[in-house]
Amino acid sequence: MLLEIVNKITIEITKEKEERLKKRIEDCVKYCLNQDNFEINFEDKYPIYFGGKEVEKGVFVNLEVYNRKQNKEKYMNLKEEIRKIYLEELEILEERVFVQFYDCEK
């Protein structure tokens, strides 16, 4: 079960773009996981470093999940769909969309 998605983006985004991303990610979660009860947050102008160098245009997405092992394939599909959304909406290359799963105990 997905509990929360935290999106930390290196560039500034407008409120309208944030709402569009939120809607698309929510739709994606509904499609991939058949779930609509979770928290989603955005933080823009967030510095990200990869290999010791600052990433100019990228995003770090942390998905806090409970009991992911039972649905691992669904979560991997969700990861790929989130990468596509950021490519389409903000032109962030898929290799600069860093997705991390945090498996937690409820």
N, C-alpha and C positions, 0 to 999 in steps of 0.2 A: 504494500500500500504506500502510495506517495503521500508524504506529509507536507513538504515544502520545496519550492524551487527558488533559489536565490541567483539572480543574474547580475554579474558585475561587469560593466561594459567600459572599455577604455575611452570611448568618445562620448560627447554630449548628445543626448537624444531629447527630442521635443516630447511634450506630454501626449500629443497625438500619436507619435511613433511608439511611445511606451504602451499606450492603450491598444494599438494595433498588434504589437508583439504579445501583449498579455492575452488578447483574444485568440491569436493564432496558436500560442502555446497551450492555452486552455483547451482549444478544439483538438489539438494534437494529443493531449493527455486523455481526453474523452475517447478519441478514436483508438489509441494504442492500448490504454489500460482500462477503458470503460469506467472512468472515475472522474468525478467533478467536484470533490470536496478536498481541497488542498489550498495552501497559502502560496502566493507568488509575489516576489519582491524584485525591484530593480534598483541598481545603484550605478549611475553613469559617472564619467570622468574618473574612473577607478584605475590606478596604475597596475599593470600586470607585467611581470618579468618572466622570460623564458630563456633558459640557457645564459642567465646573467644579463640579458639585454631587455630593455623595455619594449614591449609590444605596442606598436603605434595604433593598430586597429584590431582589437580582439575582444573576446568575452570569456569570462569564467562562469560556468553554470554549475551550481552545486544542487544536487537532487538528494534530499533527505528522504530515505525510504525505510519502511519496515517490512521485513520478510521478503526481500527482493529475490532470494534464491528460488522461490517457487515459480517466479515469472521472469526469469533472467532474459529470455528471448524478447519478451515484450519491452523490457527496459532498454535493451540494446536497440530495438527499433525506435523507441522514443528518443534515444540519444541521437540517432541519425536524422530523425525528423527535425529535432531542435537545431541541429547544424544547418539543415537546409533552410529553415526559417531565417536564421541570421544571415545566411548568404543572400537570400532573396530580399530581405527587408533592409539590411544595413551594408550589404556587399562585403561582409566579413568572410574571408576564406575559411573553408571547413577546417583546415589545419590550425586556424587561429581561434577556433571555438573549442575551448577546453571544458570538457564535461566530466564531472566527478560525482560518483555516487557515495553517499554517506549512509551506511547501513546502521540503523539505530535500534535500540530496544524500546518498545513502547512503554 
